[in-house]
Amino acid sequence: MDRRQALWGLAAASVTVGTAQGIKMTGFDLKNDVARLAVDYADAWNASDMGAMTALYTDDVHWVNIVGMHWRGKAEVDKAHRIFFDIMFKGVPLALEDVESIVELPGEAAVAVIRWSVGAFTNPAGESVPPSRDRMTLVLVREGGKLLIKHGANIQINELAQKSDPVTPSGGYGS
């Protein structure tokens, strides 16, 4: 089994129980399609293949990056990713940790929350950024028989703050 098959299997198996069981979008298997899209995204990132990454977006995609920049349309999102890959992300590993949830929406759309682990990099200001975990929310739509990203937002997980999450047993509030 190659790395891609292993990642795809992990993604398909790791969707939080109950959130995507048996979800179908007009004859498609949403759980597997989201897992496949996540693997394709990771593969494109790890290969620094901006063409493959851009192929995962709708023409009118919106993207909010980890520091709050908002890009509109495939051309802007592609340009921004290409520039940032050239100056700080080329060679930085991205690993899929979990497809945490999938919520089907009307009109052959869905929202997925995906958790990643990201390697260390140096930001444009020259500061070292240690390895992190990120949570990405994606609005997904079907176009031309493919599941594509209509909107993406990426948030770096603050590990210290996770210890104070009021709805998890480890959060320390009301437990």
Buried (B, 14 or more C-beta within 10 A) or exposed (E): EEEEEEBBEBBBEBBEEEBBEEBEBEEBBBBBBBBBBBBBBBBBBBEBEBEBBBBBBBEEBBBBBBEEEEBEBBEBBBBBBBEBBEEBBEEBBBBBBBBBBBEBEEEBBBBBBBBBBBBEBEEEEEEEBEEBBBBBBBBBBBEEEBBBBBBBBBEBBEEEEEEEEEEEEEBEEEE
